[in-house]
Amino acid sequence: MATEYTIYLVNKSAATQVFWCFLAPPAELASDPGVFANSSTSLAVASMAPGINTFTVPVQYVVGAGASNNAVGLNIKINSSITEDAELGQMWDANYATIPPNMGPTMVLDDLSAPATAIAIKSNAFNRGVNEAGGWFSNMSYGIQTYQGFIGMSWSPDPSKTRTLTPLLKFYIATGTYGANSLASWTEVSNDSAVLSVPSSFKYNKTTVTYTETGKWKITPGEPALLSSSSGYLLRGRDQELPSLIESHHLLSEAHARLVSLAEPDCAEPRDDQAPGTAEADKQVDELISVKWDPSVSTSANGETHLSGTLNVNVALLAAFSVFVLSGVSFSISRAPVGGTTVWFSYAGQQSADAIRKLFVAGAKLFFS
């Protein structure tokens, strides 16, 4: 599973702002005036908006090729007609047709390799002059496909040329009236934007970008300091006194979860004679109905996997629980109202995200305490 970076957006200005995410060019393209910024990733955030507003960026590179009646240039809308996921060390062939007739390109993985830390895109021997004289213009793109759209760059390829690109995980967060997939200059994008670099701008693969009351940017590694893990809303006013309490509760829940996993055997798993929905003092056994995972997954410096989600159980919860155990693995509960069947939970441990997700099968027993 691709590593994901989450960028939290906070708007403290007096008006709604449209936030855009751009990917900085690799060194091989940075000084090329024919390479333009290309993004379809934007999000409007109201002034002092409650709730969570994010860009989620998986580290999954893509390469693309296209051809149309639009020449590559500023403010021109460029969409690749074909895109492929690309991995480090791969070389992709972009094969453009020479007109007539007007045809789109194809892309295939080359038998040759790129350097282990790079991705290469190679164009074929098409006749660019004939094509452009006939109003048919080729384009080539590189970037990342996020959950909200594409971020990357586009240019007009030369025939029989190989571009070897060393990915740079650096993002620009800007506000303004950019158009989706409408090409922009790097000067315009980088001026007056928040610049995020991996890993220095992130904590546990998360960072908070705040557009302040005076139109300036503030970058804080990690989640928003005033984010309530139980409600998912940004706190204001007197509630600003709560963050330290929330963080303390979170740490206590994680510690409790670890203690449960080390407790006596009958606490690690439900007993065979306990049916789902039964309760014993401050414990309850229930049955998993469904689960929905949050998109953000991170790995801490000590190798721990961090992920979270929301699940539904069969029988209403009979008490306020802080942890549950599934297949011997402990999970912290951030919110689980008494009398409800919905549980907000998180995991922090050495198992992979895929291994944890595979545990959550409908009908599985959950041991709450």
MIMARRO-905930 format. One line per 3 residues: number of its first residue (from 0); their letters; for each residue x, y, z of C-alpha. Coordinates in nm, 4 decimals, m for minus. Layout:
BEGIN
NUM) A) X/Y/Z  ...
! end
This chain:
BEGIN
0) MAT) 0.0000/0.0000/0.0000  0.1335/0.3425/m0.0958  0.2469/0.5770/0.1818
3) EYT) m0.0051/0.8571/0.2292  0.0465/1.2178/0.3360  m0.2459/1.4140/0.4805
6) IYL) m0.2562/1.7937/0.4557  m0.5111/1.9555/0.6890  m0.6484/2.2890/0.5675
9) VNK) m0.7530/2.5626/0.8120  m0.8986/2.8928/0.6908  m0.8842/3.1760/0.9463
12) SAA) m0.9405/3.4521/0.6921  m1.2678/3.6431/0.6735  m1.3812/3.4844/0.3439
15) TQV) m1.4126/3.1432/0.1830  m1.0865/3.0359/0.0207  m1.0278/2.7824/m0.2573
18) FWC) m0.7153/2.5858/m0.1675  m0.5098/2.4237/m0.4462  m0.2394/2.1597/m0.4189
21) FLA) 0.0546/2.1502/m0.6610  0.3508/1.9126/m0.6867  0.6933/2.0749/m0.7214
24) PPA) 0.8921/1.9717/m1.0308  1.1897/1.7353/m1.0015  1.5324/1.8881/m1.0549
27) ELA) 1.5430/1.7675/m1.4156  1.2400/1.9838/m1.5059  1.2765/2.2767/m1.2649
30) SDP) 1.4570/2.5091/m1.5070  1.2659/2.4129/m1.8239  1.0386/2.7039/m1.9288
33) GVF) 0.8260/2.4653/m2.1344  0.7135/2.2668/m1.8298  0.3973/2.3932/m1.6581
36) ANS) 0.2199/2.3208/m1.3318  m0.0956/2.1107/m1.3739  m0.3464/2.0387/m1.0968
39) STS) m0.7086/1.9356/m1.0604  m0.6856/1.9114/m0.6797  m0.8729/2.1909/m0.5033
42) LAV) m1.1038/2.2377/m0.2060  m1.3133/2.5364/m0.0970  m1.3007/2.6004/0.2775
45) ASM) m1.5301/2.8525/0.4447  m1.4035/3.1064/0.6964  m1.3425/2.9353/1.0333
48) APG) m1.5068/2.6212/0.8956  m1.5688/2.3430/1.1472  m1.4957/1.9852/1.0533
51) INT) m1.1974/1.8361/0.8756  m1.0785/1.9573/0.5354  m0.7829/1.7734/0.3855
54) FTV) m0.5814/1.6821/0.0808  m0.4690/1.3182/0.0966  m0.1657/1.2440/m0.1202
57) PVQ) m0.0628/0.8807/m0.1738  0.2891/0.8320/m0.3036  0.1738/0.6713/m0.6280
60) YVV) 0.3400/0.8340/m0.9266  0.1688/0.8470/m1.2648  0.2905/0.9229/m1.6161
63) GAG) 0.0608/1.0354/m1.8945  0.0433/1.1221/m2.2616  m0.2139/1.2969/m2.4772
66) ASN) m0.2786/1.4795/m2.8020  m0.5375/1.7430/m2.8906  m0.6031/2.0632/m3.0807
69) NAV) m0.4664/2.2638/m2.7847  m0.0978/2.3574/m2.7819  0.0730/2.3227/m2.4447
72) GLN) 0.0955/2.6662/m2.2826  m0.0187/2.8906/m1.9996  m0.3882/2.8689/m1.9085
75) IKI) m0.4455/2.5851/m2.1586  m0.6416/2.2928/m2.0213  m0.4443/1.9709/m2.0624
78) NSS) m0.5782/1.6248/m1.9777  m0.3776/1.3135/m2.0557  m0.5742/1.0715/m2.2723
81) ITE) m0.3822/0.7814/m2.1198  m0.2146/0.7500/m1.7791  m0.0229/0.4704/m1.6110
84) DAE) 0.0898/0.4113/m1.2525  0.4682/0.4295/m1.2460  0.7177/0.2857/m1.0004
87) LGQ) 1.0752/0.3877/m0.9314  1.3140/0.2166/m1.1707  1.0615/0.1943/m1.4557
90) MWD) 1.0830/0.3396/m1.8067  0.7613/0.4102/m1.9975  0.7318/0.4512/m2.3742
93) ANY) 0.4896/0.7198/m2.4982  0.4107/0.6467/m2.8623  0.2636/0.9405/m3.0558
96) ATI) 0.1108/0.9115/m3.4041  0.2064/1.1271/m3.7019  m0.1004/1.2721/m3.8751
99) PPN) m0.3086/1.2078/m4.0719  m0.5289/1.0887/m3.9179  m0.5480/1.2608/m3.5781
102) MGP) m0.4843/0.9881/m3.3203  m0.4109/0.9727/m2.9509  m0.0902/0.8182/m2.8127
105) TMV) m0.0328/0.4836/m2.6423  0.1878/0.3989/m2.3454  0.3727/0.0739/m2.2734
108) LDD) 0.6271/m0.0301/m2.0124  0.9746/m0.0496/m2.1670  1.1966/m0.3552/m2.1206
111) LSA) 1.4775/m0.1210/m2.0185  1.4952/0.0230/m1.6686  1.5450/0.3699/m1.5266
114) PAT) 1.7835/0.4374/m1.2351  1.6541/0.2878/m0.9111  1.5566/0.6308/m0.7729
117) AIA) 1.4003/0.7666/m1.0922  1.1192/0.7238/m1.3452  1.1839/0.7631/m1.7183
120) IKS) 0.9423/0.8584/m1.9998  1.0573/0.8060/m2.3595  0.8864/0.9433/m2.6700
123) NAF) 0.8956/0.7720/m3.0102  1.0104/0.9133/m3.3462  0.6908/1.0987/m3.4412
126) NRG) 0.6913/1.4050/m3.6687  0.6162/1.6929/m3.4347  0.6454/1.9587/m3.7061
129) VNE) 0.3883/1.7927/m3.9340  0.1500/1.7386/m3.6430  0.1631/2.0957/m3.5149
132) AGG) 0.1334/2.2410/m3.8646  m0.1898/2.0432/m3.8899  m0.3160/2.1698/m3.5526
135) WFS) m0.2446/1.8461/m3.3627  m0.0393/1.8952/m3.0454  0.1160/1.6271/m2.8235
138) NMS) 0.1529/1.6532/m2.4465  0.3328/1.4543/m2.1773  0.2674/1.4606/m1.8022
141) YGI) 0.4120/1.3371/m1.4753  0.2797/1.3617/m1.1214  0.0712/1.1994/m0.8491
144) QTY) m0.2947/1.0981/m0.8582  m0.4398/1.2073/m0.5223  m0.7815/1.1159/m0.3820
147) QGF) m0.9023/1.4618/m0.4886  m0.7410/1.4760/m0.8333  m0.4127/1.5039/m1.0233
150) IGM) m0.1127/1.7099/m0.9141  0.1884/1.7329/m1.1388  0.3183/1.8960/m1.4550
153) SWS) 0.2783/1.8861/m1.8335  0.4943/1.9749/m2.1337  0.5177/1.9295/m2.5106
156) PDP) 0.7422/1.6287/m2.5817  1.0225/1.6270/m2.8366  1.0483/1.3207/m3.0625
159) SKT) 1.2875/1.0405/m2.9659  1.3701/1.1932/m2.6297  1.3910/1.0333/m2.2856
162) RTL) 1.3064/1.2314/m1.9740  1.4595/1.0762/m1.6600  1.2903/1.2218/m1.3512
165) TPL) 1.3942/1.1901/m0.9866  1.0727/1.2377/m0.7827  1.0692/1.5246/m0.5348
168) LKF) 0.8076/1.5110/m0.2589  0.7494/1.8825/m0.2209  0.4075/2.0452/m0.2373
171) YIA) 0.2756/2.3971/m0.2882  m0.0546/2.4926/m0.1216  m0.2011/2.8036/m0.2792
174) TGT) m0.5283/2.9941/m0.2889  m0.6715/3.1535/m0.5993  m0.8661/3.1096/m0.9189
177) YGA) m0.6660/2.8383/m1.0905  m0.8599/2.6126/m1.3269  m0.8675/2.2344/m1.3019
180) NSL) m0.5939/2.0985/m1.5336  m0.5352/2.4542/m1.6597  m0.1597/2.5019/m1.6946
183) ASW) 0.0077/2.7552/m1.4652  0.3600/2.8947/m1.4339  0.5808/2.7790/m1.1482
186) TEV) 0.6460/3.1415/m1.0530  0.2741/3.2022/m1.0086  0.2245/2.8803/m0.8133
189) SND) 0.5241/2.9177/m0.5817  0.4735/3.2878/m0.4999  0.2642/3.3453/m0.1870
192) SAV) 0.2097/2.9728/m0.1313  0.2782/2.7374/0.1581  0.5740/2.5120/0.0738
195) LSV) 0.5649/2.1607/0.2236  0.8657/1.9308/0.2096  0.8778/1.5622/0.3019
198) PSS) 0.9697/1.4760/0.5714  1.0496/1.8069/0.7467  0.6998/1.9592/0.7147
201) FKY) 0.5201/1.6466/0.8383  0.4721/1.4587/1.1640  0.3496/1.1000/1.1310
204) NKT) 0.2841/1.1864/0.7614  0.0456/1.4668/0.8590  0.0700/1.8448/0.8523
207) TVT) m0.1592/2.1424/0.9076  m0.1602/2.4422/0.6736  m0.3358/2.7510/0.8099
210) YTE) m0.4313/3.0536/0.6002  m0.4245/3.3272/0.8629  m0.6386/3.6350/0.9259
213) TGK) m0.3762/3.8490/0.7525  m0.3413/3.6303/0.4420  m0.0178/3.4661/0.5524
216) WKI) 0.0636/3.0954/0.5792  0.1420/2.8932/0.8882  0.2699/2.5348/0.8638
219) TPG) 0.2465/2.3058/1.1674  0.3643/1.9419/1.1375  0.0973/1.6985/1.2590
222) EPA) m0.2792/1.7238/1.2961  m0.4437/2.0561/1.3890  m0.3647/2.1351/1.7525
225) LLS) m0.7339/2.2027/1.8191  m0.8691/1.8919/1.6486  m1.1110/1.6967/1.8652
228) SSS) m1.0540/1.3262/1.8029  m1.4007/1.2439/1.9343  m1.6069/1.4851/1.7282
231) GYL) m1.3898/1.5594/1.4271  m1.4519/1.9339/1.4653  m1.2111/2.2190/1.5145
234) LRG) m1.2606/2.3724/1.8553  m1.3083/2.7429/1.9170  m1.3600/2.9903/2.2009
237) RDQ) m1.3621/2.8378/2.5477  m1.3219/2.4931/2.3930  m0.9620/2.5826/2.3119
240) ELP) m0.8817/2.4738/2.6671  m0.9644/2.1147/2.5767  m0.6843/1.9990/2.3412
243) SLI) m0.4476/1.8939/2.6202  m0.7277/1.6958/2.7865  m0.8146/1.5261/2.4588
246) ESH) m0.4521/1.4352/2.3957  m0.4189/1.2992/2.7501  m0.7295/1.0865/2.7032
249) HLL) m0.5930/0.9539/2.3746  m0.2619/0.8562/2.5352  m0.4398/0.6887/2.8264
252) SEA) m0.6596/0.4915/2.5862  m0.3551/0.3678/2.3962  m0.1843/0.2688/2.7209
255) HAR) m0.4991/0.0882/2.8357  m0.5132/m0.0991/2.5057  m0.1575/m0.2209/2.5497
258) LVS) m0.2286/m0.3294/2.9080  m0.5324/m0.5285/2.7958  m0.3238/m0.7116/2.5376
261) LAE) m0.0789/m0.8121/2.8129  m0.3479/m0.9119/3.0619  m0.4610/m1.2624/3.1600
264) PDC) m0.5605/m1.4968/2.8736  m0.9334/m1.4677/2.9311  m0.9067/m1.0932/2.8616
267) AEP) m0.7265/m1.1363/2.5308  m1.0153/m1.3144/2.3593  m1.3875/m1.3647/2.4317
270) RDD) m1.4653/m1.6932/2.6044  m1.6347/m1.9557/2.3920  m1.9390/m1.9512/2.6198
273) QAP) m1.9960/m1.5779/2.5636  m2.2361/m1.5018/2.2807  m2.2297/m1.1710/2.0951
276) GTA) m2.4237/m0.9049/2.2803  m2.3610/m1.0464/2.6270  m2.2111/m0.8346/2.9002
279) EAD) m2.0228/m0.9172/3.2171  m1.9644/m0.6304/3.4597  m1.7720/m0.3704/3.2569
282) KQV) m1.7114/m0.6013/2.9600  m1.9173/m0.6847/2.6529  m1.8898/m0.9224/2.3602
285) DEL) m2.0393/m0.8032/2.0326  m2.0447/m0.8909/1.6646  m1.8931/m0.6850/1.3836
288) ISV) m2.1450/m0.5760/1.1205  m1.9387/m0.3428/0.9022  m1.6293/m0.1193/0.9050
291) KWD) m1.5277/0.1988/0.7197  m1.1604/0.2946/0.7175  m1.0287/0.6493/0.7270
294) PSV) m0.8069/0.7226/0.4229  m0.5041/0.8347/0.6249  m0.2432/0.5722/0.7198
297) STS) 0.0947/0.6645/0.8695  0.4065/0.5003/1.0086  0.5874/0.6592/1.3032
300) ANG) 0.9630/0.6825/1.3490  0.9646/0.3691/1.5665  0.7913/0.1651/1.2958
303) ETH) 0.4402/0.1723/1.4418  0.1458/0.1698/1.2019  m0.1275/0.4248/1.2759
306) LSG) m0.4741/0.3937/1.1221  m0.8335/0.4551/1.2248  m1.1905/0.3914/1.1221
309) TLN) m1.5539/0.3543/1.2191  m1.7345/0.0253/1.2789  m2.0847/m0.0908/1.3553
312) VNV) m2.1793/m0.3698/1.5935  m2.4897/m0.5856/1.6230  m2.6061/m0.4978/1.9754
315) ALL) m2.6204/m0.1557/2.1422  m2.3256/m0.0900/2.3740  m2.4157/m0.1323/2.7383
318) AAF) m2.1364/0.0780/2.8906  m1.8711/0.3377/2.8066  m1.5743/0.1362/2.6784
321) SVF) m1.2227/0.2566/2.5966  m1.0759/m0.0448/2.4166  m1.1770/m0.3584/2.2296
324) VLS) m0.9872/m0.6724/2.1292  m1.0209/m0.8498/1.7954  m0.8229/m1.1680/1.7239
327) GVS) m0.5820/m1.0830/2.0040  m0.5154/m0.7306/1.8786  m0.6111/m0.4293/2.0901
330) FSI) m0.7719/m0.1143/1.9529  m0.8313/0.2218/2.1218  m1.1835/0.3642/2.1208
333) SRA) m1.2056/0.7387/2.0656  m1.5853/0.7510/2.0732  m1.8584/0.4930/2.1406
336) PVG) m2.1829/0.6337/2.2872  m2.3644/0.4131/2.5366  m2.6767/0.2721/2.3739
339) GTT) m2.5326/0.3178/2.0240  m2.3938/0.0696/1.7744  m2.1249/0.2885/1.6153
342) VWF) m1.7637/0.2876/1.7367  m1.4852/0.5261/1.6339  m1.1502/0.3539/1.6882
345) SYA) m0.7773/0.3635/1.6105  m0.4801/0.1282/1.6000  m0.1144/0.1883/1.6844
348) GQQ) 0.1173/m0.1103/1.6643  0.3715/m0.3140/1.4714  0.1331/m0.4940/1.2349
351) SAD) 0.0858/m0.3640/0.8804  m0.2278/m0.1784/0.7750  m0.3246/m0.4635/0.5404
354) AIR) m0.2878/m0.7230/0.8176  m0.5071/m0.5170/1.0503  m0.7776/m0.4596/0.7898
357) KLF) m0.7990/m0.8324/0.7149  m0.9063/m0.8965/1.0762  m1.2289/m0.7003/1.0291
360) VAG) m1.4601/m0.9607/0.8798  m1.8384/m0.9364/0.9204  m1.9460/m1.1583/1.2081
363) AKL) m1.6141/m1.1395/1.3927  m1.6344/m1.1195/1.7735  m1.5265/m0.7961/1.9429
366) FFS) m1.4382/m0.7967/2.3112  m1.5083/m0.4556/2.4691  m1.3731/m0.3403/2.8058
! end
